[in-house]
Amino acid sequence: MPLEYTEPDGKQIPLAVKRHRATDPAQRIGSLFINPGGPGVPATDTIESIDPSSDASPYSPALLARFDIIGMDPRGVGDSGAVRCLTDEQRADVAAADLDPTVPGGKPLPELLADAATFAGGCLAHQSPEFLASLSTDNVARDMDQVRAALGEEQITYYGASYGTVVGPMYATLFPDRVRQMVIDAPVNTNLWHTDPLKLLDDVSRSNEQTLDAWFETCRTEGPQVCPFGNGDPEAAFDALITQLEAQPLQVPPVEGLTPGGTLDGAVALEAVRAGAGVQQLWPTLTAGLLAAQQGDGRILHFLISKVTVAPFGGPYAILQESHTAVRCADWPTPADIAAHTAAATEIAAHTAAATEIAERDKRLASRAGYSALNCALWPAPNEDRFTEPLTGAGAPPILVVGGRVDNVSPYHWAEAMVETMENSVLLTREGVGHTSYRRSGPCIDAAVDATLINGVLPADGTVCDVPPGTTKPPGANGK
């Protein structure tokens, strides 16, 4: 692909693409392009995970029968030149950093600025500024269209999740006549993405807190016989545990297949809880991890955090964070004035300290949002020609937007905003907790997505899919 599409005959860069061929070639419709999100999650890994015989496969047997599934690692991601900014030693230092959960960003501002400078300098040491500036989503959409042409397809079908819901609307806006059908799942607010990243991160922080509150409420409602953590007052027990772990961290030994081991202090435990509370299927594991930590065993909570690949605010074990950051910095108009970041962090801190409804919602997890865009504030490769127009998809076929009622990364009001921004779109709502809905929420969602992608039949706007309620009951409780 051209490094820059303004110079199509200039420097070229390689991209990794993998294809899973339709299992029923006689009924093949065409190519279904996928983007699993992040940014930073390699689409080629998702293609490799496809197993038509498994219920855990990311796409239904019906989709696998009718489409070649195409995974393109966006430039700067996976095998398409994954961005590298830190040495192995520096990554280990990040994982071992002693963060303070009561301080925005986990460290005093001078230390955060020093970390951001190290990160930015490392990015330039490993990649050219021209490459870093080219990682924007509009270029990803143009790359995708080049792959479409190379495959000989006149139109593509598309399914994108999380950050993939920026890629999809970008493609539909730049190339509306080349869209056959499209589903975007757990949408990003593309207006905030391109205009106000600090507000976007604050929204994500609050949605993280909302999922934790949902776990608290379910634990309390189910009662101590089901959820013994806190004996009916999980919030108080949780706050006491975080305080205890911060004062006396647990040393977690390596356990093969479970965790690489390390230190579990209050800050690391909060990151583990953020990960577990955001996935309803992990709620029993979260309960077990909190109970074990009370008894001095941090292995389960360490397991939860060690499985995080990307995190909206970074994290000690977020292994894809460098690509994640690089793509965001290429897209975002991040303020270079540190005072703007300080103002945002101060507002979060004020919410945390004040006796208000907002504070109650934000008091446990919000501090990690403070200063979490500093890497982009010091980014060494500004993207001077990034795409800034609204992503309306004007001229594309009707697009299905799937929003989760409680989503720890993409709050529900972002789905509502997406439907208002996209000129021809329909909102499908999933009840319950979780980030992304397809293949995670039952037949109602799956059938609607498949019908849209295969037949172009969308559900009525405003359709709601219920899902079974989650439980906080730890595995093995009451002999089960």
C-alpha angles and dihedrals in degrees: 000000000000112000085223123018090212084070103038093170094046130088115342129211129200123241128197117233129176130186133203105200122227110271091218104045093178090062096039114143100185141272123334110202115206135193116186095197137232099118088252103040109123112237090206089064089055090052090052090052093059113117113169091201096053128087086212093061111121093235131044124254088247092058092043090053096052105036142049100231110223122200118187118183103225115239109281092024132098113324091353093085100296109219115251121194105153134052120236089257092052091049089053089050090052091051091050097044115131103232124189111223091204094059123076106253091009095265139057112278096252090058092047091051091050090051091049091050090051090049094049093046091049092052090056091046091059104032138029118254088238091059093046091050091052096061095092122130093244088062090047089055091049090049089051090054091052089054089049090055093046089054091052094240120147091199137012135217114221140200118181132174130198106332085011085072088067092049093049098051089043090055092045090051096047097037109020095156091056094060116098097175134339139195123188116194125197093002127215118226095251092192091059091040091060100034114025116022094167091059089045091055091047089054090051091050092054092048089053089055091048092058091050089050089052090054091049092050093048092047091050093045094048089052134218093296089066102022108029095176107115094001092252098331105074094163094060092044091048094051091047091050094050090049090048094048092048091052096041111020120202121237108224116203119219114269116193111242092007113059139344088226130233140136123328110201129155095277094049091046090054090054090050091050091048088056096045099043092053094061113061091202089059095054094098089050090049091052091049091048094052092047091049092048090054086058094049098263113120099172098105095048089046088052090055095052095042089062094059110109099176130010129191091233100031120254142205095265103027095129097185095048097113094060089040092055095043094055092046092050091051090053104035128083089217114183111250089202105096089206089072090056091046091051091052092047091047091053090052091049090050090052090050094051101039122090095238138118088255091054092052089054096045106031100100109040106016099090092075090065091062112102092353092135095054092108088062092046088060095035110148098208112056115198102227097184104040117152110259106169120111113273099236102151088219110185096019123117119265110298125212115225115196115198128182117222091224112025122163094210107025109039115214095248087064089063089051090049091049092056090050092049098044107073097214110030142125127213121226114185126208117201119217135042129308148086111264123003112212113103089001104070110048139262098312094066095035094051092049093049093046093048090051096048098040104034105014090241110141126194119249112281109266096028112157125208117203120211130197111274117259124244131214093203107132119235113270095020115148091008095301 
